[in-house]
């Protein structure tokens, strides 16, 4: 949850060739997160972008 009370349970994660993972952003819907991940994938770099849902207990 953010300071404004909006829940953003969907993450876009970038994974590099060494297995390091970095959070790219948080989104309200899976569709929005997938759109961002697809747009980043289209750039043609050798990185993997995945969408994951955050468990409320760990958010």
N, CA, C, O and CB atoms as a CASP TS submission, in Angstrom:
PFRMAT TS
TARGET T0000
AUTHOR 0000-0000-0000
METHOD Language model
MODEL 1
PARENT N/A
ATOM      1  N   UNK     1       0.840  -1.164   0.000  1.00  0.00           N
ATOM      2  CA  UNK     1       0.000   0.000   0.000  1.00  0.00           C
ATOM      3  C   UNK     1       0.893   1.237   0.000  1.00  0.00           C
ATOM      4  O   UNK     1       1.948   1.250   0.634  1.00  0.00           O
ATOM      5  CB  UNK     1      -0.960  -0.008   1.212  1.00  0.00           C
ATOM      6  N   UNK     2       0.470   2.260  -0.704  1.00  0.00           N
ATOM      7  CA  UNK     2       1.231   3.498  -0.726  1.00  0.00           C
ATOM      8  C   UNK     2       0.698   4.460   0.325  1.00  0.00           C
ATOM      9  O   UNK     2      -0.277   4.151   1.010  1.00  0.00           O
ATOM     10  CB  UNK     2       1.180   4.140  -2.119  1.00  0.00           C
ATOM     11  N   UNK     3       1.318   5.606   0.459  1.00  0.00           N
ATOM     12  CA  UNK     3       0.877   6.600   1.432  1.00  0.00           C
ATOM     13  C   UNK     3      -0.542   7.086   1.159  1.00  0.00           C
ATOM     14  O   UNK     3      -1.256   7.464   2.088  1.00  0.00           O
ATOM     15  CB  UNK     3       1.826   7.775   1.436  1.00  0.00           C
ATOM     16  N   UNK     4      -0.951   7.079  -0.100  1.00  0.00           N
ATOM     17  CA  UNK     4      -2.282   7.565  -0.454  1.00  0.00           C
ATOM     18  C   UNK     4      -3.366   6.530  -0.213  1.00  0.00           C
ATOM     19  O   UNK     4      -4.547   6.833  -0.384  1.00  0.00           O
ATOM     20  CB  UNK     4      -2.306   7.990  -1.895  1.00  0.00           C
ATOM     21  N   UNK     5      -2.995   5.308   0.183  1.00  0.00           N
ATOM     22  CA  UNK     5      -3.964   4.266   0.445  1.00  0.00           C
ATOM     23  C   UNK     5      -4.296   3.426  -0.765  1.00  0.00           C
ATOM     24  O   UNK     5      -5.097   2.497  -0.663  1.00  0.00           O
ATOM     25  CB  UNK     5      -5.197   4.861   0.976  1.00  0.00           C
ATOM     26  N   UNK     6      -3.702   3.723  -1.913  1.00  0.00           N
ATOM     27  CA  UNK     6      -3.952   2.966  -3.135  1.00  0.00           C
ATOM     28  C   UNK     6      -3.136   1.677  -3.094  1.00  0.00           C
ATOM     29  O   UNK     6      -1.944   1.698  -2.784  1.00  0.00           O
ATOM     30  CB  UNK     6      -3.599   3.807  -4.398  1.00  0.00           C
ATOM     31  N   UNK     7      -3.778   0.567  -3.406  1.00  0.00           N
ATOM     32  CA  UNK     7      -3.101  -0.720  -3.405  1.00  0.00           C
ATOM     33  C   UNK     7      -2.523  -0.975  -4.794  1.00  0.00           C
ATOM     34  O   UNK     7      -3.235  -0.907  -5.796  1.00  0.00           O
ATOM     35  CB  UNK     7      -4.073  -1.861  -2.986  1.00  0.00           C
ATOM     36  N   UNK     8      -1.236  -1.266  -4.842  1.00  0.00           N
ATOM     37  CA  UNK     8      -0.547  -1.553  -6.099  1.00  0.00           C
ATOM     38  C   UNK     8       0.105  -2.933  -5.987  1.00  0.00           C
ATOM     39  O   UNK     8       1.306  -3.038  -5.738  1.00  0.00           O
ATOM     40  CB  UNK     8       0.522  -0.447  -6.428  1.00  0.00           C
ATOM     41  N   UNK     9      -0.688  -3.987  -6.171  1.00  0.00           N
ATOM     42  CA  UNK     9      -0.199  -5.331  -5.883  1.00  0.00           C
ATOM     43  C   UNK     9       0.624  -5.988  -6.988  1.00  0.00           C
ATOM     44  O   UNK     9       1.182  -7.065  -6.775  1.00  0.00           O
ATOM     45  CB  UNK     9      -1.342  -6.192  -5.578  1.00  0.00           C
ATOM     46  N   UNK    10       0.712  -5.369  -8.156  1.00  0.00           N
ATOM     47  CA  UNK    10       1.420  -6.003  -9.280  1.00  0.00           C
ATOM     48  C   UNK    10       2.764  -5.339  -9.506  1.00  0.00           C
ATOM     49  O   UNK    10       2.858  -4.118  -9.636  1.00  0.00           O
ATOM     50  CB  UNK    10       0.577  -5.936 -10.567  1.00  0.00           C
ATOM     51  N   UNK    11       3.803  -6.160  -9.551  1.00  0.00           N
ATOM     52  CA  UNK    11       5.171  -5.679  -9.764  1.00  0.00           C
ATOM     53  C   UNK    11       5.663  -6.075 -11.143  1.00  0.00           C
ATOM     54  O   UNK    11       5.303  -7.130 -11.666  1.00  0.00           O
ATOM     55  CB  UNK    11       6.118  -6.228  -8.685  1.00  0.00           C
ATOM     56  N   UNK    12       6.492  -5.216 -11.726  1.00  0.00           N
ATOM     57  CA  UNK    12       7.293  -5.601 -12.883  1.00  0.00           C
ATOM     58  C   UNK    12       8.712  -5.730 -12.360  1.00  0.00           C
ATOM     59  O   UNK    12       9.261  -4.802 -11.765  1.00  0.00           O
ATOM     60  CB  UNK    12       7.184  -4.550 -14.081  1.00  0.00           C
ATOM     61  N   UNK    13       9.296  -6.900 -12.593  1.00  0.00           N
ATOM     62  CA  UNK    13      10.640  -7.219 -12.114  1.00  0.00           C
ATOM     63  C   UNK    13      11.548  -7.444 -13.320  1.00  0.00           C
ATOM     64  O   UNK    13      11.174  -8.139 -14.265  1.00  0.00           O
ATOM     65  CB  UNK    13      10.627  -8.476 -11.182  1.00  0.00           C
ATOM     66  N   UNK    14      12.732  -6.857 -13.284  1.00  0.00           N
ATOM     67  CA  UNK    14      13.733  -7.094 -14.322  1.00  0.00           C
ATOM     68  C   UNK    14      14.756  -8.068 -13.765  1.00  0.00           C
ATOM     69  O   UNK    14      15.276  -7.875 -12.666  1.00  0.00           O
ATOM     70  CB  UNK    14      14.414  -5.757 -14.787  1.00  0.00           C
ATOM     71  N   UNK    15      15.044  -9.113 -14.526  1.00  0.00           N
ATOM     72  CA  UNK    15      16.068 -10.072 -14.126  1.00  0.00           C
ATOM     73  C   UNK    15      17.183 -10.030 -15.160  1.00  0.00           C
ATOM     74  O   UNK    15      16.933 -10.178 -16.356  1.00  0.00           O
ATOM     75  CB  UNK    15      15.479 -11.515 -13.989  1.00  0.00           C
ATOM     76  N   UNK    16      18.426  -9.828 -14.695  1.00  0.00           N
ATOM     77  CA  UNK    16      19.547  -9.761 -15.626  1.00  0.00           C
ATOM     78  C   UNK    16      20.177 -11.142 -15.829  1.00  0.00           C
ATOM     79  O   UNK    16      19.729 -12.133 -15.251  1.00  0.00           O
ATOM     80  CB  UNK    16      20.599  -8.767 -15.118  1.00  0.00           C
ATOM     81  N   UNK    17      21.204 -11.189 -16.645  1.00  0.00           N
ATOM     82  CA  UNK    17      21.854 -12.456 -16.988  1.00  0.00           C
ATOM     83  C   UNK    17      22.487 -13.160 -15.792  1.00  0.00           C
ATOM     84  O   UNK    17      22.719 -14.369 -15.836  1.00  0.00           O
ATOM     85  CB  UNK    17      22.903 -12.215 -18.029  1.00  0.00           C
ATOM     86  N   UNK    18      22.768 -12.416 -14.728  1.00  0.00           N
ATOM     87  CA  UNK    18      23.387 -12.999 -13.536  1.00  0.00           C
ATOM     88  C   UNK    18      22.362 -13.428 -12.494  1.00  0.00           C
ATOM     89  O   UNK    18      22.733 -13.887 -11.414  1.00  0.00           O
ATOM     90  CB  UNK    18      24.350 -12.011 -12.919  1.00  0.00           C
ATOM     91  N   UNK    19      21.076 -13.283 -12.809  1.00  0.00           N
ATOM     92  CA  UNK    19      20.034 -13.673 -11.869  1.00  0.00           C
ATOM     93  C   UNK    19      19.658 -12.598 -10.875  1.00  0.00           C
ATOM     94  O   UNK    19      18.829 -12.833  -9.996  1.00  0.00           O
ATOM     95  CB  UNK    19      20.459 -14.872 -11.134  1.00  0.00           C
ATOM     96  N   UNK    20      20.256 -11.413 -10.997  1.00  0.00           N
ATOM     97  CA  UNK    20      19.890 -10.299 -10.117  1.00  0.00           C
ATOM     98  C   UNK    20      18.518  -9.785 -10.521  1.00  0.00           C
ATOM     99  O   UNK    20      18.201  -9.693 -11.707  1.00  0.00           O
ATOM    100  CB  UNK    20      20.950  -9.155 -10.180  1.00  0.00           C
ATOM    101  N   UNK    21      17.703  -9.449  -9.516  1.00  0.00           N
ATOM    102  CA  UNK    21      16.335  -8.995  -9.776  1.00  0.00           C
ATOM    103  C   UNK    21      16.152  -7.583  -9.241  1.00  0.00           C
ATOM    104  O   UNK    21      16.606  -7.258  -8.144  1.00  0.00           O
ATOM    105  CB  UNK    21      15.301  -9.955  -9.135  1.00  0.00           C
ATOM    106  N   UNK    22      15.481  -6.745 -10.032  1.00  0.00           N
ATOM    107  CA  UNK    22      15.251  -5.350  -9.681  1.00  0.00           C
ATOM    108  C   UNK    22      13.790  -4.997  -9.923  1.00  0.00           C
ATOM    109  O   UNK    22      13.236  -5.330 -10.971  1.00  0.00           O
ATOM    110  CB  UNK    22      16.180  -4.418 -10.491  1.00  0.00           C
ATOM    111  N   UNK    23      13.173  -4.336  -8.977  1.00  0.00           N
ATOM    112  CA  UNK    23      11.793  -3.896  -9.164  1.00  0.00           C
ATOM    113  C   UNK    23      11.780  -2.681 -10.079  1.00  0.00           C
ATOM    114  O   UNK    23      12.456  -1.688  -9.813  1.00  0.00           O
ATOM    115  CB  UNK    23      11.119  -3.569  -7.802  1.00  0.00           C
ATOM    116  N   UNK    24      11.017  -2.762 -11.145  1.00  0.00           N
ATOM    117  CA  UNK    24      10.900  -1.678 -12.109  1.00  0.00           C
ATOM    118  C   UNK    24       9.752  -0.747 -11.712  1.00  0.00           C
ATOM    119  O   UNK    24       9.872   0.474 -11.815  1.00  0.00           O
ATOM    120  CB  UNK    24      10.682  -2.237 -13.533  1.00  0.00           C
ATOM    121  N   UNK    25       8.633  -1.333 -11.257  1.00  0.00           N
ATOM    122  CA  UNK    25       7.494  -0.506 -10.871  1.00  0.00           C
ATOM    123  C   UNK    25       6.391  -1.337 -10.254  1.00  0.00           C
ATOM    124  O   UNK    25       6.410  -2.567 -10.309  1.00  0.00           O
ATOM    125  CB  UNK    25       6.960   0.253 -12.068  1.00  0.00           C
ATOM    126  N   UNK    26       5.422  -0.642  -9.663  1.00  0.00           N
ATOM    127  CA  UNK    26       4.238  -1.269  -9.052  1.00  0.00           C
ATOM    128  C   UNK    26       3.016  -0.730  -9.760  1.00  0.00           C
ATOM    129  O   UNK    26       2.959   0.445 -10.124  1.00  0.00           O
ATOM    130  CB  UNK    26       4.161  -0.993  -7.504  1.00  0.00           C
ATOM    131  N   UNK    27       2.025  -1.610  -9.955  1.00  0.00           N
ATOM    132  CA  UNK    27       0.847  -1.249 -10.734  1.00  0.00           C
ATOM    133  C   UNK    27      -0.416  -1.790 -10.095  1.00  0.00           C
ATOM    134  O   UNK    27      -0.372  -2.769  -9.349  1.00  0.00           O
ATOM    135  CB  UNK    27       0.972  -1.763 -12.160  1.00  0.00           C
ATOM    136  N   UNK    28      -1.536  -1.160 -10.384  1.00  0.00           N
ATOM    137  CA  UNK    28      -2.820  -1.522  -9.797  1.00  0.00           C
ATOM    138  C   UNK    28      -3.407  -2.781 -10.417  1.00  0.00           C
ATOM    139  O   UNK    28      -4.083  -3.552  -9.735  1.00  0.00           O
ATOM    140  CB  UNK    28      -3.793  -0.381  -9.947  1.00  0.00           C
ATOM    141  N   UNK    29      -3.154  -2.996 -11.707  1.00  0.00           N
ATOM    142  CA  UNK    29      -3.748  -4.151 -12.384  1.00  0.00           C
ATOM    143  C   UNK    29      -2.674  -4.978 -13.066  1.00  0.00           C
ATOM    144  O   UNK    29      -1.608  -4.478 -13.424  1.00  0.00           O
ATOM    145  CB  UNK    29      -4.798  -3.701 -13.407  1.00  0.00           C
ATOM    146  N   UNK    30      -2.980  -6.246 -13.237  1.00  0.00           N
ATOM    147  CA  UNK    30      -2.059  -7.136 -13.949  1.00  0.00           C
ATOM    148  C   UNK    30      -1.895  -6.681 -15.398  1.00  0.00           C
ATOM    149  O   UNK    30      -0.790  -6.702 -15.939  1.00  0.00           O
ATOM    150  CB  UNK    30      -2.564  -8.598 -13.900  1.00  0.00           C
ATOM    151  N   UNK    31      -2.993  -6.271 -16.019  1.00  0.00           N
ATOM    152  CA  UNK    31      -2.944  -5.821 -17.417  1.00  0.00           C
ATOM    153  C   UNK    31      -1.986  -4.643 -17.582  1.00  0.00           C
ATOM    154  O   UNK    31      -1.214  -4.596 -18.540  1.00  0.00           O
ATOM    155  CB  UNK    31      -4.352  -5.427 -17.904  1.00  0.00           C
ATOM    156  N   UNK    32      -2.036  -3.702 -16.656  1.00  0.00           N
ATOM    157  CA  UNK    32      -1.144  -2.540 -16.708  1.00  0.00           C
ATOM    158  C   UNK    32       0.318  -2.976 -16.554  1.00  0.00           C
ATOM    159  O   UNK    32       1.188  -2.507 -17.287  1.00  0.00           O
ATOM    160  CB  UNK    32      -1.519  -1.520 -15.606  1.00  0.00           C
ATOM    161  N   UNK    33       0.579  -3.862 -15.612  1.00  0.00           N
ATOM    162  CA  UNK    33       1.943  -4.350 -15.392  1.00  0.00           C
ATOM    163  C   UNK    33       2.446  -5.116 -16.604  1.00  0.00           C
ATOM    164  O   UNK    33       3.600  -4.952 -17.000  1.00  0.00           O
ATOM    165  CB  UNK    33       2.003  -5.241 -14.146  1.00  0.00           C
ATOM    166  N   UNK    34       1.596  -5.956 -17.203  1.00  0.00           N
ATOM    167  CA  UNK    34       2.013  -6.712 -18.387  1.00  0.00           C
ATOM    168  C   UNK    34       2.284  -5.796 -19.569  1.00  0.00           C
ATOM    169  O   UNK    34       3.194  -6.055 -20.356  1.00  0.00           O
ATOM    170  CB  UNK    34       0.950  -7.738 -18.762  1.00  0.00           C
ATOM    171  N   UNK    35       1.516  -4.740 -19.701  1.00  0.00           N
ATOM    172  CA  UNK    35       1.741  -3.784 -20.782  1.00  0.00           C
ATOM    173  C   UNK    35       3.120  -3.131 -20.638  1.00  0.00           C
ATOM    174  O   UNK    35       3.846  -2.985 -21.622  1.00  0.00           O
ATOM    175  CB  UNK    35       0.631  -2.705 -20.790  1.00  0.00           C
ATOM    176  N   UNK    36       3.470  -2.749 -19.433  1.00  0.00           N
ATOM    177  CA  UNK    36       4.792  -2.153 -19.183  1.00  0.00           C
ATOM    178  C   UNK    36       5.891  -3.170 -19.468  1.00  0.00           C
ATOM    179  O   UNK    36       6.878  -2.844 -20.128  1.00  0.00           O
ATOM    180  CB  UNK    36       4.899  -1.645 -17.722  1.00  0.00           C
ATOM    181  N   UNK    37       5.732  -4.398 -18.978  1.00  0.00           N
ATOM    182  CA  UNK    37       6.743  -5.440 -19.191  1.00  0.00           C
ATOM    183  C   UNK    37       6.914  -5.724 -20.688  1.00  0.00           C
ATOM    184  O   UNK    37       8.039  -5.879 -21.164  1.00  0.00           O
ATOM    185  CB  UNK    37       6.349  -6.740 -18.440  1.00  0.00           C
ATOM    186  N   UNK    38       5.816  -5.792 -21.423  1.00  0.00           N
ATOM    187  CA  UNK    38       5.885  -6.034 -22.873  1.00  0.00           C
ATOM    188  C   UNK    38       6.603  -4.902 -23.580  1.00  0.00           C
ATOM    189  O   UNK    38       7.416  -5.141 -24.474  1.00  0.00           O
ATOM    190  CB  UNK    38       4.480  -6.205 -23.461  1.00  0.00           C
ATOM    191  N   UNK    39       6.310  -3.674 -23.188  1.00  0.00           N
ATOM    192  CA  UNK    39       6.963  -2.518 -23.804  1.00  0.00           C
ATOM    193  C   UNK    39       8.469  -2.546 -23.545  1.00  0.00           C
ATOM    194  O   UNK    39       9.258  -2.233 -24.437  1.00  0.00           O
ATOM    195  CB  UNK    39       6.355  -1.206 -23.268  1.00  0.00           C
ATOM    196  N   UNK    40       8.866  -2.917 -22.339  1.00  0.00           N
ATOM    197  CA  UNK    40      10.292  -3.008 -22.017  1.00  0.00           C
ATOM    198  C   UNK    40      10.958  -4.161 -22.769  1.00  0.00           C
ATOM    199  O   UNK    40      12.092  -4.030 -23.229  1.00  0.00           O
ATOM    200  CB  UNK    40      10.486  -3.186 -20.503  1.00  0.00           C
ATOM    201  N   UNK    41      10.253  -5.294 -22.897  1.00  0.00           N
ATOM    202  CA  UNK    41      10.780  -6.435 -23.649  1.00  0.00           C
ATOM    203  C   UNK    41      11.020  -6.078 -25.111  1.00  0.00           C
ATOM    204  O   UNK    41      11.961  -6.579 -25.725  1.00  0.00           O
ATOM    205  CB  UNK    41       9.821  -7.621 -23.555  1.00  0.00           C
ATOM    206  N   UNK    42      10.182  -5.221 -25.668  1.00  0.00           N
ATOM    207  CA  UNK    42      10.284  -4.843 -27.073  1.00  0.00           C
ATOM    208  C   UNK    42      11.526  -4.023 -27.384  1.00  0.00           C
ATOM    209  O   UNK    42      11.849  -3.819 -28.554  1.00  0.00           O
ATOM    210  CB  UNK    42       9.067  -4.071 -27.478  1.00  0.00           C
ATOM    211  N   UNK    43      12.211  -3.562 -26.387  1.00  0.00           N
ATOM    212  CA  UNK    43      13.421  -2.760 -26.609  1.00  0.00           C
ATOM    213  C   UNK    43      14.578  -3.601 -27.143  1.00  0.00           C
ATOM    214  O   UNK    43      15.562  -3.059 -27.645  1.00  0.00           O
ATOM    215  CB  UNK    43      13.841  -2.076 -25.314  1.00  0.00           C
ATOM    216  N   UNK    44      14.459  -4.920 -27.034  1.00  0.00           N
ATOM    217  CA  UNK    44      15.456  -5.794 -27.639  1.00  0.00           C
ATOM    218  C   UNK    44      16.698  -6.068 -26.823  1.00  0.00           C
ATOM    219  O   UNK    44      17.628  -6.698 -27.327  1.00  0.00           O
ATOM    220  CB  UNK    44      15.862  -5.231 -28.899  1.00  0.00           C
ATOM    221  N   UNK    45      16.749  -5.629 -25.611  1.00  0.00           N
ATOM    222  CA  UNK    45      17.921  -5.915 -24.775  1.00  0.00           C
ATOM    223  C   UNK    45      17.791  -7.299 -24.165  1.00  0.00           C
ATOM    224  O   UNK    45      16.701  -7.869 -24.118  1.00  0.00           O
ATOM    225  CB  UNK    45      18.086  -4.848 -23.664  1.00  0.00           C
ATOM    226  N   UNK    46      18.905  -7.831 -23.700  1.00  0.00           N
ATOM    227  CA  UNK    46      18.916  -9.181 -23.132  1.00  0.00           C
ATOM    228  C   UNK    46      18.546  -9.152 -21.655  1.00  0.00           C
ATOM    229  O   UNK    46      19.356  -9.498 -20.795  1.00  0.00           O
ATOM    230  CB  UNK    46      20.294  -9.832 -23.317  1.00  0.00           C
ATOM    231  N   UNK    47      17.342  -8.745 -21.376  1.00  0.00           N
ATOM    232  CA  UNK    47      16.849  -8.752 -20.001  1.00  0.00           C
ATOM    233  C   UNK    47      15.471  -9.387 -20.006  1.00  0.00           C
ATOM    234  O   UNK    47      14.742  -9.315 -20.996  1.00  0.00           O
ATOM    235  CB  UNK    47      16.805  -7.308 -19.393  1.00  0.00           C
ATOM    236  N   UNK    48      15.130  -9.997 -18.912  1.00  0.00           N
ATOM    237  CA  UNK    48      13.835 -10.631 -18.756  1.00  0.00           C
ATOM    238  C   UNK    48      12.984  -9.764 -17.830  1.00  0.00           C
ATOM    239  O   UNK    48      13.419  -9.391 -16.741  1.00  0.00           O
ATOM    240  CB  UNK    48      13.981 -12.080 -18.201  1.00  0.00           C
ATOM    241  N   UNK    49      11.778  -9.453 -18.271  1.00  0.00           N
ATOM    242  CA  UNK    49      10.836  -8.699 -17.443  1.00  0.00           C
ATOM    243  C   UNK    49       9.674  -9.620 -17.102  1.00  0.00           C
ATOM    244  O   UNK    49       9.065 -10.221 -17.987  1.00  0.00           O
ATOM    245  CB  UNK    49      10.336  -7.398 -18.173  1.00  0.00           C
ATOM    246  N   UNK    50       9.373  -9.724 -15.812  1.00  0.00           N
ATOM    247  CA  UNK    50       8.294 -10.591 -15.359  1.00  0.00           C
ATOM    248  C   UNK    50       7.316  -9.791 -14.507  1.00  0.00           C
ATOM    249  O   UNK    50       7.667  -8.771 -13.914  1.00  0.00           O
ATOM    250  CB  UNK    50       8.851 -11.794 -14.563  1.00  0.00           C
ATOM    251  N   UNK    51       6.088 -10.279 -14.465  1.00  0.00           N
ATOM    252  CA  UNK    51       5.044  -9.666 -13.650  1.00  0.00           C
ATOM    253  C   UNK    51       4.750 -10.604 -12.488  1.00  0.00           C
ATOM    254  O   UNK    51       4.555 -11.805 -12.675  1.00  0.00           O
ATOM    255  CB  UNK    51       3.750  -9.379 -14.491  1.00  0.00           C
ATOM    256  N   UNK    52       4.721 -10.041 -11.291  1.00  0.00           N
ATOM    257  CA  UNK    52       4.432 -10.831 -10.093  1.00  0.00           C
ATOM    258  C   UNK    52       3.447 -10.079  -9.209  1.00  0.00           C
ATOM    259  O   UNK    52       3.429  -8.848  -9.175  1.00  0.00           O
ATOM    260  CB  UNK    52       5.733 -11.146  -9.310  1.00  0.00           C
ATOM    261  N   UNK    53       2.639 -10.836  -8.503  1.00  0.00           N
ATOM    262  CA  UNK    53       1.706 -10.234  -7.539  1.00  0.00           C
ATOM    263  C   UNK    53       2.357 -10.243  -6.160  1.00  0.00           C
ATOM    264  O   UNK    53       2.949 -11.240  -5.747  1.00  0.00           O
ATOM    265  CB  UNK    53       0.335 -11.002  -7.515  1.00  0.00           C
ATOM    266  N   UNK    54       2.241  -9.139  -5.465  1.00  0.00           N
ATOM    267  CA  UNK    54       2.790  -9.004  -4.118  1.00  0.00           C
ATOM    268  C   UNK    54       1.761  -9.521  -3.130  1.00  0.00           C
ATOM    269  O   UNK    54       0.581  -9.180  -3.212  1.00  0.00           O
ATOM    270  CB  UNK    54       3.175  -7.524  -3.803  1.00  0.00           C
ATOM    271  N   UNK    55       2.214 -10.341  -2.200  1.00  0.00           N
ATOM    272  CA  UNK    55       1.356 -10.795  -1.119  1.00  0.00           C
ATOM    273  C   UNK    55       1.106  -9.632  -0.172  1.00  0.00           C
ATOM    274  O   UNK    55       2.046  -8.926   0.194  1.00  0.00           O
ATOM    275  CB  UNK    55       1.988 -11.997  -0.370  1.00  0.00           C
ATOM    276  N   UNK    56      -0.119  -9.424   0.224  1.00  0.00           N
ATOM    277  CA  UNK    56      -0.456  -8.290   1.111  1.00  0.00           C
ATOM    278  C   UNK    56       0.350  -8.297   2.398  1.00  0.00           C
ATOM    279  O   UNK    56       0.667  -7.234   2.932  1.00  0.00           O
ATOM    280  CB  UNK    56      -1.938  -8.311   1.451  1.00  0.00           C
ATOM    281  N   UNK    57       0.685  -9.470   2.905  1.00  0.00           N
ATOM    282  CA  UNK    57       1.432  -9.570   4.153  1.00  0.00           C
ATOM    283  C   UNK    57       2.852  -9.038   4.004  1.00  0.00           C
ATOM    284  O   UNK    57       3.433  -8.561   4.979  1.00  0.00           O
ATOM    285  CB  UNK    57       1.467 -11.014   4.629  1.00  0.00           C
ATOM    286  N   UNK    58       3.423  -9.111   2.799  1.00  0.00           N
ATOM    287  CA  UNK    58       4.799  -8.661   2.586  1.00  0.00           C
ATOM    288  C   UNK    58       4.864  -7.303   1.924  1.00  0.00           C
ATOM    289  O   UNK    58       5.948  -6.740   1.775  1.00  0.00           O
ATOM    290  CB  UNK    58       5.551  -9.661   1.751  1.00  0.00           C
ATOM    291  N   UNK    59       3.727  -6.769   1.526  1.00  0.00           N
ATOM    292  CA  UNK    59       3.716  -5.454   0.856  1.00  0.00           C
ATOM    293  C   UNK    59       3.957  -4.406   1.881  1.00  0.00           C
ATOM    294  O   UNK    59       3.992  -3.220   1.555  1.00  0.00           O
ATOM    295  CB  UNK    59       2.385  -5.185   0.111  1.00  0.00           C
TER
END
